[in-house]
Amino acid sequence: MESLVINGHKKPHVICLALPAQSHVKAMLKLAQLLHHKGLQITFVNTEYIHKRMLKSGCCLDGSSDFRFESIPDGIPRSSEDDDGSQLLVQYLETTFKAPFLDLVAKLPNPPTCIVSDGFMSIFCIDAAQKLGIPIMLYWTLSACGFMGTYQAKNAIDKGLTPLKDESYLTNGYLDTVIDWVPGMEGIRLKDLNTMLWNTDPTVVKHASKVTQKSHDVSHNIFHTFDGLEPSIVDALESMYPKVYTVGPMQLLLNQMPKQDKETELSYSLWKEETECFEWLDSKEQNSVMYVNYGSLAVMSLQDLTEFAWGLVNSNHYFLWIIRSNLIEGESTALSPELEKLIETKGFIARWCSQEKVLNHPSVGGFLTHCGWGSTIESLSAGVPMICWPYAWDQPTNCRYICEEWGVGLEMGKQVKREEVKRRVQELMGDGGHKMRNKAAEWKEKARIATSPYGSSTLMVDKLVEEINMMSRN
């Protein structure tokens, strides 16, 4: 491999290991690009399934001589190409990932300086790093609040709050229990925490506890946020760990790179991105379009999809609606001919798109989102207010902060009703959304400042790179 020595020192070599899910791969790949831009050699490790999906979507995975892509088998049986294996991922992480990862590292032509692993891969990766004698850092591709909420799994178990005794606890008011011990998250309720905590299955809750407690087995924890967004929680995290790095929003940091330093145009998508929607967006007035996307993992019933459709149509606002091929579990995503005809008058449907490009398009004035952290921080970066329909995991926590703390969102009920969809879209896109649009513009500016040449996140990336450089000299 080329360029392995700089100024007499061996060029640091970082293995980046992503959790096999769209948003996690995207966030890790962006961090890898930043580290590469700062002069580090990168080996980016995906599962074979994710690697094939990226190739099929049109991604360029050639990289460069010092930005390589490798893959390992995950052992997960799948029923189809659209089956991402997420239902079995927790089970297989502990049993089938470590051996092929160790084999891969042993075959690399240049010994690694350190591993940067997705925090949720720590379940096996910390053991692997210790066996290899390689330092490891954990990258939590979550908000600080999302991580802190998930981290409470151990405390919730110890206090007898979880697992839930039965499913009646989901609807009897129990989830409104105020959790008063979480640093930096005053007034938070059980239902605002990760859905893994309010679960009847003890193995799910125990996994959340086990994986977040692994954060204490490393010296370096990285979070995809910026100091000005979550100051009290970042302060709490800094009191919990030896070294904390807040490095977000990632795309804004990448935007600071000179054009000539950027890799061959990398795509981060597991689906082929459709571009026809941009011509449609170009024809619309500023802030006139509601963008709707439920992320890469959410599934719903055809009835829910139909309720969303009627709500969007009846709102009388333009909308760009992303409907993945596997969005409806076990059913076709086909809507009635009557609905499809109505949608054509105000809407545009695509299977997948370049989300950041859409959010930054001048015609987009709102985002109906599942509140995944990748989508949330992209919307904050673009200054776009949100309608929140959290699906699972850390998304209720993000929803709480979007609506209550950051003032840029409206929450929808879990049960999809066309009247509520219509009402929320009209409120956000109309005069009622004026305050939220102003607040969103403020957060956009704060994100820009954090990622400017002397901003907090920029300085954190430099600090992280210097730490890795020091490791290579030892």
N, C-alpha and C positions, 0 to 999 in steps of 0.2 A: 504494500500500500504506500501511497505517496505522502509527502509532507508530514512525516511523523516526528520531526525534530524542528523546534523553533528556538532561535537564540541559544543553541547549545543544550536546551532542555527537551526531554521527550514530550511530544505533544500528548496532552491528556486524552484518554479514550474513555468515553462514557457509554455504558449500555443503558438504553431507555426501554423500559418494559411497560407496555400499556395494558390496562384491563381490556378484554375483547368486547368493547361496546362503542358505538359511534362517538358519543360525546367524550369518552375517556381517551380514545385513540386520537381524536382531533386535538384535545388539550395537550396531550403528551407530545404529539408531533410538532405542535407550535413551540413548546418549550425546547424540544430537540433542535429546531431551526434556530432559535435564539442562541443556544449554547454553541452550535456550529458557527454561527455568525461571529461569536466571541472567540473563535479559534480552537474549539475543541473538536476532536474526532468523535463521530457518533455511529453506534450500531443500534438501529431501531428494531426491536423484537416484537413481532405480532404473532398471533396464532396462525396456523396454516389457513384456517377458515377465513379469518379477517384479511389475510394477505391476498387470497384469491378474490374475495369480494371487492377489495380495493382495485385490483387489476381489472376486474370485470366492469367496474364503474368508470374506468378510463383514467385512473390515477397513474401518474408517472412515478414508478418506484425504483428508477435507476439510480437516483441520488447522484453522488459524486464519489471520487476516490476515497474521501474520508467521511462520507455519509452513506452508510450501507443499510440495507434492509435484510433482515433474517426472519425466519419463522420457525415455530415449534408446533408439534401436534398437541391438541388439547384432549383427545380421547373421547369427546362428547358425541354420542350417537345422535343423528339428526334425521328428521322425517322428510325434509326438503331443503332446497337451497335457501328458502326464506326463513327457515328455522335457525335462529341465531344461537340456540343452545342456552339462552340465559336462564331458563328454568332449572337447568342442571349445573350451572356454573359454580355455585357455592360448593356443591358436593365434589366436583371434579378438581377444583383448585387445590385442595389438600392432598389429593391422591395421584393425579396424573401429570401435573405440570413440572414438578421439581426435577425429575430425572432427565427429561429432554432438554430442559434449560441448562442443567449442569453440563450435559454433553455438548450443547451448542457453544457455551463459553469456552470449554476445553479446546474446541477446534478453531477458535478465532485466531487469525495470524498475529494479532497484536494484543498483548495482555491488557485487560481493562483497568483503568484507574479507579473507577467506582461504578456503582449501579444506581440509576434513578428509577425507582419502581413506583407505579401507581400504588397508592396506599392500600387499596383493596387486594393487591397481589402480594402484600406483605405476609399473608398467611403461609406462603411457602418460600417467598423470595428472601426473607431475612435469614432463614435457615440456610438457604443456598449460598448467600453471600458469606455467611460465617464459615461454611465448609470450604469456600474458595479463598477465604482470607481477604476479601475485597470490601472496602467501605460501601455502605448503602445509605441513600437518602430516600425519603418517601415523599411523593408528590400527591397531595390530596386535591383532586380536580373539582373540589366543592367550594362553596362559600365558607367563610369562617363560621357563620351561624349554622350552616348545614352540617359541618363537621362537629361542632360543639354539641349540637342536638343529638347526633348519632352517638357521640362519645358518652352520652348519659345512659347508655344501655346497661352498663355494669351497675351504676348507682340505682337505676330503676329496678333491676333484678334484686339487688341487696335490700332495697326498701319494700319489696313485695308488690310493687306497682305493675310489674309485668313478669311473665306473659299474662295476657288476659285470661280469665277463668273460662269464658265462653264468648260466643259472638254477640250475645245480648249487650255486652259492655261497649260495643261499638256504637250503640244507639241510645243507651239509657242515661246519658249525661256524664258517665265516668270519664270520658276523654276530655272533659272540661276542667279536670283536676289541674290546679295551678302547680307548676314545678318551681319551687322557690329557692333551689340550691344551685342553679346554673349560673356561673359567673358571667356577667355581661349580658344576660338574657332575662332581665327582670320581667315578671308577668307572663312568662311563656307557659303554655298549657300542654298537657300530654299530647293532644291532637295536633299541636304545632311541631312536634318532634318527628323524627324519621318514622315512617310507617312500620319499619322493622321492629320498633319498640312497642307499638300497640298491636301486637299479633298474638294469636292463640297458640301458635306453634313455638315451643321453647327452643327448638334448634335455630330458628331464625333470629330470635332475640340474642341467643348465646353467640351466634356468629357475629352480629353487630358489636357485641361486647368484646369478643376475642380480637377482631380485626382492628378496632380502634385502640384497644389497649396495646397493640403492637407498636403504636406510635412512640411508646416509651422505650422501645428496644433500639432506637436509633437516636443519633445526636442532631440530625437535620430533618426538619419537617417543612415542606413547601406548600403554600396555599395559593390557589388561583383567585386572588382578591386584591384590593388595594387598601392601604391604611385608612384613608379618609372615608371609606364606605362603611367599615365595621370597626371603629376604633376601640370600643370597649371590649369586644370579643378578641381582637388581635392582642390587646394588652393582657387579657386573661391567658391566651395561648402562650405568650412570651414568658409568663410566669410558670407555665407547666413544662416547657421544653428548653433545652440548652440553646438551640438555634432555630429560629423561625424566619422563613422568607415569604413575604407577600409579593407575588409577581403577576399582577394583572392590571387591566385586561390584556391578555396575550396578544390579540390582534393589533391593538394599539402600539404595543411594544415592537411588534414586527414591522409596523408601518414606519417606524423610525429608521429602519435599515436602509442604506443606500440601495438604489435599484440594482446596481451592478453586483452587489453582494448577495442578492437573493438567489435561492436555489431555482433550478428549472421549476416552472410553475407547479407547485405541489397542490393536489386536491386532497381534502381530508374526508371525503365522503365514501360511504359504503354503498351508496346508490348512485346511479347515473344522474347527474344534475341536468335538468331541463332548462333551456335558456329562452324558450318562446315567451315566458311570462314577462320578460323585461320589455319586450315591444309593447305588450299590453299595459304595463305600468307606465311606460313613457307617454301613453296617450291620456293619462289621468292627471287631474289637478293635484297640487301640493296638499299633502296630509289628508287625502280623500279616500285612501284604501285601508281596509282592515286586513292584516296578514294573519292567517290561521295555520298553525302547525303544532302538532301534538308530540313532536320529538320522534326518536327512533325506536322506542320500546313500548310505548303505550298502545293498548288495544281497547276496542270498545265494541258494543253490539251495533247491529245495523239500525236498531231503533234509536240509539243515541246519535248515530251519524245523521239519521233523518231529522231528529230534533234540532241538531246543529244547523242542518241545511235550511229548514223552515225559519229558524231564528235569524240566520244571516240574510236570507232573501227578504224577510219581512222588515228587517232593519232599514231597508232602502239605502244602504251604503254599499259602495264597491268593496269587493273582498277577493283576495288571492288565497286560495284554500289548498293546502298540501294534504293529499290523501295517499299515503303509502299503500303499496300493493298488499301488505300484510297487516293493515290497520284493523280490519274486521276479522276477529278470531273465528276461523272455520267457516266464514261466509264470503260471498262476493261483496265488493264495495259498490255494486250497482245501485243507484237510486232510481226512483220511479221516473218514467218518461216525462210526467208532468213537472216534477221537481227539476229535472235536468234542463228542461226548456226555460223554467224560471231563472235558474242559476245563470244561464247564458246571458241574461239581460244585465246582470250586475256583477257576476263573478267570473273567475278564471280558476280552473282546477289543474294542478300539476302533481306528479308523483313525488318529486323531490326538487330542491333548488339550492342555489348558493344563498344560505340564509343571511349571512352578513351583508352580502350585496343587496338583498331585498330590504333588510332593515335600514340600510343607509340610502335607499332610493327616496328621493324627495316626495314621491306620491304616497308613501306609506306613513299613516298617522297613528296606527295602533297595532297591537300584537295580541292575539288570543293564544295563550301559551299554556303548556303543561307545567311550566315553572321549573324545568330542568335547569341546572346552574349554567350550563353552556349557553342556553337560549337567554337566560336572564341577564347574564353579564354582557352578552352581545346587544341586547335591547337597551340596557343602561348606557353602553358605549355609544349607541346610535341616537340616544335621546328619545326613544319611543316608549310611550306609556303602555301598560299591559292590562288585559283581562285575564284573570288567573283561574285555571281549572287544573289544580294539582292532581297528579295521577298516583304517585307512589314515592317511596324512599324519602329523600331529603326535600322533596318538592313542597310539602306543606310548610316546612320551615321557610323556604324561599318565598312562598306565597305570603306568609305572615309579614316578612320583612318588606317585601315589595309594597304591600298595602298599608301596613301600620307604621313602619319605621322610615321607609324611603319615600312614601307618599306618591307612588307612581302607578298604582294599580287598583283594580276592582276585583273582588273575589266572586266567583260563581259557586253555586252549590254543586255537590258531587253528582246528584241526579240531574241529568241534562233535560231542561225544559225550554221549549222554543220561545216562550214569552220572556224568560229570564235572559236568554241569549240575545234576543231582540233589544230588550231594555238596556242591557250592559253595553252593547255595541253603540246604541244611540247615545247613551250617556257619555261614553268615552270619546266618541267621534264628534259629539255636539258641544254646545256651550258648557255643559257640565264637566267636560274633560279639560277645560282651560287651565285650571290650577295644576292638574297632573302633568299637562304638557310643559308648563313652566318648570315644574320640579324636575321632570325628566331632562330638560335642557341644562339644569344646574348640575345634575349628576354626570351628564355627558362632559361638561366642562371640567368637573373634578377628576374624571377618569383621564381626560386629556392631560391635565396637569401632572397626575401621578406617573404618566408614561412619557412625559417630556424629558429632554436631555438630563435635567437634574431633579427629576421627580422621584418620589419614594420608591416606586416599583422599578424604575430604571436603575437606581442605586442598589436595590436589593438583588437584581440580576447580576450586577457587577460584583457584589459581595459573594454571591453564590459561585460565580466563575472563579473568583480568587481562591475560594475554599477548595475547589476542585484542582486548581493549579497547584496549590500547596500539597495536596495529596499526591500528585504526580512526582513531586520533588522529594518525597519522603522515601 
